[in-house]
């Protein structure tokens, strides 16, 4: 299981777009680990956290969310002082 901390100011990992359910078990597709339903992590502890995005009433897949999150992170690294 992924290391998670209980944090009242945290976010639920299950609410992340990168999390998905397989055979009744929640999984993080970035870190390839299982997630407890009550697991919370501090907002700043996981740079890949992304809220679920819906298109035509259907959520994007965890893989699509992961791709979007990775692209956003890489674009942030490109911005900086010249």
C-alpha positions in Angstrom: 0.0 0.0 0.0 1.2 3.5 -0.7 2.5 5.4 2.3 -0.3 7.9 3.2 -0.8 10.1 6.2 -4.1 10.9 7.9 -4.4 14.7 7.6 -7.6 16.6 8.3 -6.4 19.3 5.8 -5.5 16.6 3.2 -7.2 15.4 0.1 -8.7 11.9 -0.5 -6.5 9.9 -2.8 -9.6 8.2 -4.1 -10.8 11.5 -5.4 -7.7 11.9 -7.5 -8.2 11.4 -11.3 -5.1 9.1 -11.3 -6.8 6.7 -8.9 -8.9 3.9 -10.3 -10.8 0.9 -9.1 -9.8 -2.6 -10.2 -11.6 -5.6 -8.9 -12.9 -3.7 -5.9 -9.4 -2.4 -5.0 -8.4 1.2 -5.4 -5.0 1.8 -7.1 -2.8 4.7 -7.8 -1.7 4.5 -11.4 1.3 6.8 -10.9 2.9 4.9 -8.0 1.3 1.5 -8.9 0.1 0.8 -5.3 -3.2 0.1 -3.6 -5.0 2.9 -1.7 -7.1 2.5 1.5 -10.5 4.1 1.1 -9.9 6.3 4.1 -6.4 7.4 3.0 -5.7 11.1 2.9 -2.5 12.9 1.9 -1.5 16.5 2.4 -2.2 18.6 -0.8 1.5 19.4 -1.2 2.8 15.8 -0.6 1.7 14.5 -4.1 2.5 16.7 -7.0 0.5 14.5 -9.3 -2.9 15.0 -7.6 -5.5 16.1 -10.1 -9.2 16.4 -9.7 -11.3 14.2 -11.9 -12.1 15.7 -15.3 -15.3 14.8 -17.1 -15.8 15.0 -20.8 -19.3 14.4 -22.2 -20.5 13.3 -18.8 -17.8 10.5 -18.5 -14.6 10.8 -16.4 -11.3 10.6 -18.3 -9.4 7.4 -17.6 -6.7 7.3 -14.9 -4.1 7.0 -17.6 -5.4 10.2 -19.3 -5.4 12.1 -16.0 -1.8 10.9 -15.4 -0.7 12.1 -18.8 -2.3 15.5 -18.2 -0.7 15.8 -14.7 2.8 14.9 -16.0 2.4 17.4 -18.9 1.4 20.1 -16.4 4.4 19.3 -14.1 6.8 19.4 -17.0 5.5 22.7 -18.2 6.0 24.2 -14.7 9.6 23.1 -14.8 10.2 24.9 -18.0 9.0 28.2 -16.5 11.6 30.1 -14.5 14.1 32.8 -14.6 16.1 33.2 -17.8 
